[in-house]
Amino acid sequence: MDELSTAERKVARTLLATYPAAGLESAADLAKRAKVSTPTVLRFVTRLGYEGYPDFQRVLIHEVHERMGSPLEQFDEQEARRSGQQFLPYVASTFVTTVKDTFDHIPRHDFLRAVELLADGRHRLRLVGGRFSHVLAEYLAAHLHIVRGDVVCLSAGDMSRAGALLDASRRDVFVIFDYRRYQPSTFELAGTAAAAGATIVLLTDQYLSPIADIAEAVLPARVDAPSPFDSLVPAMALVESLVAGVSDKLGPAARKRVRHLEELQVDAGWTPGSVE
């Protein structure tokens, strides 16, 4: 985003707001949506590294097919990717590559905005995860709770989510983890929270959850894996980066809170930050 012109940023925002549908339209239709000229759209896709609009759409269509891929479909894909490599080196190179690609493509503005929101003590933080990504939500919540107050990880299937939505307001930041195959219930929760005035921070995959349309900050991570199942390794690295960013931004306030926590817990033999 930082490298685009003002008109090109309009195209980018329009594309992300209705992704991927907007990119499957003609260049003229996308230009009309973004209220820019057709040549601006063509310059935009060229700036992204594509040879032209047809090349851009070919890649987008491929992403749409990948986006809803099931573990069953990915068995054959993994065998093709490995193609004779020894297993452990293949696994290692996959994770190293996906983590690097994730950080190479994280929008700097969105990351800094997410850190700012998470560190702002005026906001109540409500974290929501999915079937597998709930572990990321719980992990982030546990660390944020050490350095600041009013952090709650909302569990699925109980009254906590309904209560959080009932009380949602402009004071709230909902940190939502949503990776393919995206859950309709999570999308509905995000929409209800946003309608109540809450701010949405989204952690998702490279194909972008539909929640990206309403999120203040979107942090995509690669999900490519050496198994038939999507990987959360790059997403975990991103979560660790948020923890580091928030701790750094809070500075002495975080240190003071940790000191008080240690004083309160010393009799129980627990120290913040220990691995249990």
Buried (B, 14 or more C-beta within 10 A) or exposed (E): EEEBEEBBBBBBEBBBBBBBEBBBBEBEEBBBBBEBEBEBBBBBBBBBEBEEBEBBBEBBEEBBEBBEBEEEEBEEEBEEBBEEEEEEEBBEEBBEEBBEBBBEEBBEEBBEBBBBBBBBEEBBBBBBBBEEBBBBBBBBBBBBBBBBEBBBBBBBEEEBBEEBBEEBEEEBBBBBBBBBEBBEEBBEBBBBBBEBEBBBBBBBBBBBBBBBBBBBBBBBBBBBBBEBEBBBBBBBBBBEBBBEBBBEBBEEBBEEBBEEBEEEEEEEEEEBEEEE
